[in-house]
Amino acid sequence: MTLAALLLVVLASFIHASWNLLAKRAASVGPVFVFAYSLIACLLYAPWVVSLILQGNLRWSWAGGGLVLLSGGLHLGYSLCLQRGYRVADLSVVYPVARGTGPLLSSLGAFVILGEPFTRQGLAGLALVVAGILLIATQGKLAALTRPGGQAGVRWGTATGALIASYTVVDAYAVKALGVAPVVLDWVSNLLRVLLLAPLVLRDPARARGAMRGYWGTAVLVGALSPLSYILVLLALTGGAPLSLVAPMREMSMMVGALMGMVILRESVGAGRLAGCGVLIAGVILLSAG
């Protein structure tokens, strides 16, 4: 991986953790907030997309179009799962679990579905990811999982991670193999979210406006930062960086997210969750290298 690609991924990790912190603050708004920041993202990044169209720099194919639509559907599911998770559990649980289970589920799929051989390194990575998730969710006290709501963060984080694993593979293939421009891929994904969520908002516009009262500034920031963080990663991939290295590098955002939850949101993170983030990152690196 080149230094430029490395810097893109590191910057993307910090931006990603930052917009997730903002999304957590708007967790109570739910799907209406997802609609709002997706609409803002479409408006903010439209000039870039129009510029590419006018310059004739877009490559188009039916396969590329199909993958762009599939990506949009997966990103919609991801956004809704993430927002719901932030509504019922702490950022310092949902965010690391979501980021960690993506590589975990990808590796399990490779082992079970594709029949790829088990390796000691891969199995060690799986064990560390599971251990890290348990530490994050329980702060080292497994009895916490039996308490009311104790499993909510793990459940929604895992669902979000499954969608992350799915869209990562789809998007990497779209930009690397089919030449889809990263900003176009992300822009269409946001547009699809807007179109699919519009009926929910239009059903009761007054209620939607009321739910967003006080959150428009947050929506603007998320609408600007969310696409940027992902476009930077896709640019690193189009620059030749291998997905096997980019994926684990992104996971440093887990530690950043946990620290933000502790320092800014005053969540009870503690040594157990911080240690869990470290174990989780080590597991992801082993999975990717294995």
Stockholm file with secondary structure:
# STOCKHOLM 1.0

chainA/1-290         MTLAALLLVVLASFIHASWNLLAKRAASVGPVFVFAYSLIACLLYAPWVVSLILQGNLRWSWAGGGLVLLSGGLHLGYSLCLQRGYRVADLSVVYPVARGTGPLLSSLGAFVILGEPFTRQGLAGLALVVAGILLIATQGKLAALTRPGGQAGVRWGTATGALIASYTVVDAYAVKALGVAPVVLDWVSNLLRVLLLAPLVLRDPARARGAMRGYWGTAVLVGALSPLSYILVLLALTGGAPLSLVAPMREMSMMVGALMGMVILRESVGAGRLAGCGVLIAGVILLSAG
#=GR chainA/1-290 SS CCHHHHHHHHHHHHHHHHHHHHHHHTGGGTHHHHHHHHHHHHHHHHHHHHHHHHHTCCCCCHHHHHHHHHHHHHHHHHHHHHHHHHHHSCHHHHHHHHHHHHHHHHHHHHHHTSCCCCCHHHHHHHHHHHHHHHHHHHTTCGGGGGSTTTTHHHHHHHHHHHHHHHHHHHHHHHHHTSCCCHHHHHHHHHHHHHHHHHHHHHHSHHHHHHHHTTTHHHHHHHHHHHHHHHHHHHHHHHTTCCHHHHHHHHTHHHHHHHHHHHHTSCCCCHHHHHHHHHHHHHHHHHHHHC
#=GC SS_cons         CCHHHHHHHHHHHHHHHHHHHHHHHTGGGTHHHHHHHHHHHHHHHHHHHHHHHHHTCCCCCHHHHHHHHHHHHHHHHHHHHHHHHHHHSCHHHHHHHHHHHHHHHHHHHHHHTSCCCCCHHHHHHHHHHHHHHHHHHHTTCGGGGGSTTTTHHHHHHHHHHHHHHHHHHHHHHHHHTSCCCHHHHHHHHHHHHHHHHHHHHHHSHHHHHHHHTTTHHHHHHHHHHHHHHHHHHHHHHHTTCCHHHHHHHHTHHHHHHHHHHHHTSCCCCHHHHHHHHHHHHHHHHHHHHC
//
